[in-house]
């Protein structure tokens, strides 16, 4: 079987990966969390267009699927973990080495759960129209946007607070909660109600809070998805048995 490595979709996926590595260097080497955020945003753009272009050009392939997940592990798994690590440990002194390692382990567990999420996505045939668990790009944007806010305002979210948030976000990555995807079924209202309402809410939050709206939008996405999933389970009895 002839394997084509250097296709346009694969180049877009590799661009996603490169953005992820630049974001890692920005966070861990230079402590620049603002750059990390923008590199993750750019990685998310490449992540969206690689699949779109693959379908448009008829160049979808098994290697493209695997490459996409490998890139996402870096851009949307390792990067938010690195940003979390920087935010929670930058005020530590030399005498706090043990606590530093504890926080480092807790922070990079986020990367491990992201890898589990991506592996699950690759073999789960029910995630074409919606997601099972929090998508890794959403999780990455949540933590890196907190890093952006901290970098621009000097606000300290507090290491213990962030470390306590991490287990919840890690669980959401691999949870059974069904989360809607922004894949529209045409442009009509019917069948797209949740998507349109969410986009209107997102636009309103951006207009009010600008870039600082990003973590709020991610939390709104989680809340709306959880309510929607709960209503579906109540109607179908999916939580029984």
C-alpha positions in Angstrom: 0.0 0.0 0.0 1.4 3.4 -1.0 1.3 5.9 1.8 1.3 9.6 0.9 3.0 11.6 3.7 3.2 15.1 2.3 -0.4 15.9 1.4 -2.0 19.3 2.0 -4.1 18.1 5.0 -1.0 16.4 6.6 0.9 19.7 6.2 -1.9 21.5 8.0 -1.8 18.9 10.8 2.0 19.3 11.1 1.4 23.0 11.3 -0.9 22.3 14.3 1.9 20.3 15.8 4.5 23.0 15.3 2.3 25.6 16.9 2.0 23.2 19.9 5.8 22.9 20.2 6.2 26.7 19.9 3.5 27.1 22.7 5.4 24.7 24.9 8.7 26.6 24.4 6.9 29.9 25.1 5.5 28.6 28.4 8.4 26.4 29.8 11.4 28.3 28.4 10.3 31.9 28.4 7.3 31.9 30.7 5.3 33.8 28.1 1.8 32.5 28.6 0.3 35.1 26.2 2.3 33.6 23.3 1.3 30.1 24.4 -2.4 31.1 24.2 -2.1 32.5 20.6 -0.1 29.5 19.4 -2.9 27.2 20.7 -5.5 29.4 19.0 -3.5 29.0 15.7 -3.1 25.3 16.3 -6.9 25.0 16.7 -7.4 26.8 13.4 -5.1 24.3 11.7 -6.8 21.5 13.5 -10.2 22.6 12.1 -9.0 23.1 8.5 -7.0 19.9 8.1 -10.1 17.8 8.3 -12.1 20.2 6.2 -9.4 20.3 3.5 -9.0 16.5 3.6 -12.7 16.0 2.9 -12.7 18.8 0.2 -9.8 17.3 -1.7 -10.7 13.6 -1.0 -7.4 13.1 0.8 -8.7 11.6 4.1 -6.5 8.7 5.1 -5.7 6.5 8.1 -2.3 8.1 8.5 -3.9 11.5 8.6 -6.2 10.3 11.4 -3.3 9.1 13.4 -1.2 12.2 12.7 -4.1 14.4 13.8 -4.2 12.7 17.2 -0.4 12.9 17.7 -0.5 16.6 16.9 -3.4 17.2 19.3 -1.6 15.4 22.2 1.0 18.1 22.0 -1.0 21.2 21.2 -4.1 20.4 23.3 -2.6 18.0 25.9 0.9 18.9 26.8 0.5 22.7 26.3 -2.4 23.3 28.8 -0.5 21.1 31.2 2.6 23.1 30.8 0.7 26.4 31.2 -1.0 25.0 34.4 2.5 24.0 35.7 3.9 27.5 35.1 0.9 29.3 36.7 0.9 27.1 39.8 4.7 27.0 40.5 6.2 30.3 39.4 6.1 31.7 42.9 7.8 28.7 44.5 11.1 29.1 46.3 14.1 26.8 46.3 13.0 25.3 49.6 9.7 24.1 48.1 11.2 21.5 45.8 9.0 18.7 47.0 5.8 20.7 46.6 7.1 21.7 43.1 7.2 18.1 42.1 3.8 17.4 43.5 2.3 20.3 41.5 4.2 19.3 38.4 2.8 15.7 38.6 -0.7 17.0 39.1 -0.4 19.5 36.3 0.9 17.0 33.7 -1.8 14.5 34.6 -3.9 16.8 32.4 -1.7 15.7 29.4 -2.3 12.0 30.3 -6.1 12.4 30.4 -6.0 14.4 27.1 -4.2 11.4 25.5 -6.8 9.1 26.9 -9.5 11.3 25.5 -7.9 11.3 22.0 -7.4 7.6 22.0 -11.1 7.1 22.9 -12.2 9.4 20.2 -10.3 7.5 17.5 -12.2 4.2 18.2 -15.6 5.6 19.2 -17.9 5.5 16.3 -20.6 7.6 18.1 -18.7 10.9 18.0 -19.3 11.9 14.5 -22.2 14.3 15.3 -21.3 15.1 18.9 -18.6 14.4 21.5 -18.4 12.1 24.4 -16.5 14.1 27.0 -14.9 17.5 26.7 -13.0 18.0 23.5 -9.2 18.6 24.0 -9.1 21.9 22.2 -11.8 23.3 24.5 -9.8 22.2 27.5 -6.6 23.7 26.1 -8.3 27.0 25.4 -9.6 27.1 28.9 -6.3 26.8 30.7 -4.2 28.8 28.2 -6.8 31.6 28.3 -6.3 31.7 32.1 -2.6 32.0 31.4 -3.3 34.9 29.0 -5.4 36.7 31.6 -2.7 36.2 34.2 0.0 37.5 31.9 -2.0 40.6 30.9 -3.4 41.6 34.3 -0.9 40.1 36.7 -3.8 38.3 38.4 -2.8 35.2 40.4 -5.5 32.6 40.2 -3.8 30.7 43.0 -1.9 27.4 42.7 -4.2 25.4 45.0 -7.3 26.7 43.3 -6.0 25.7 39.8 -4.8 22.3 41.0 -8.3 21.7 42.4 -9.9 22.6 39.1 -7.6 20.2 37.2 -9.2 16.9 38.4 -12.7 18.2 37.3 -11.4 19.1 33.8 -9.5 15.9 33.6 -12.6 13.9 34.4 -14.7 15.8 31.9 -12.2 14.8 29.2 -13.0 11.1 29.6 -16.5 11.5 31.0 -19.7 10.0 29.5 -21.2 13.5 29.2 -22.3 14.1 25.6 -21.3 17.5 24.3 -22.6 19.1 21.2 -20.3 19.8 18.3 -20.4 23.0 16.2 -21.3 21.0 13.1 -24.4 22.6 11.6 -27.1 20.5 9.8 -27.7 23.1 7.1 -28.4 26.7 8.1 -31.9 26.3 9.5 -33.0 26.7 13.1 -34.4 23.2 13.4 -31.8 20.8 14.7 -29.3 23.7 15.3 -31.1 25.5 18.2 -28.4 24.7 20.8 -25.6 25.7 18.4 -27.1 29.0 17.4 -27.9 29.9 21.0 -24.4 29.1 22.1 -22.9 31.1 19.4 -25.1 34.1 20.3 -24.0 33.8 23.9 -20.3 33.5 22.9 -20.6 36.7 20.7 -22.3 38.6 23.5 -19.6 37.5 26.0 -16.8 38.5 23.6 -18.4 41.9 23.1 -18.5 42.5 26.8 -15.3 40.8 28.0 -13.3 40.6 24.8 -10.4 38.0 25.1 -11.2 37.5 28.8 -14.5 35.9 27.7 -12.7 32.7 26.6 -12.8 30.7 29.9 -16.3 31.9 30.5 -17.4 30.6 27.0 -15.8 27.2 27.7 -17.6 26.9 31.1 -20.8 27.9 29.4 -20.2 25.2 26.7 -19.7 22.6 29.5 -22.8 23.7 31.4 -25.1 23.8 28.4 -23.8 20.4 27.2 -24.3 18.9 30.7 -27.9 20.3 30.9 -28.6 19.0 27.4 -27.2 15.6 28.2 -29.2 15.4 31.5 -32.4 16.2 29.6 -31.6 13.5 27.0 -30.9 10.9 29.7 -34.1 11.8 31.5 -36.1 11.4 28.2 -34.4 8.2 27.1 -33.4 6.6 30.4 -29.7 6.4 29.2 -28.5 6.5 32.8 -30.5 3.3 33.8 -29.1 -0.1 33.9 
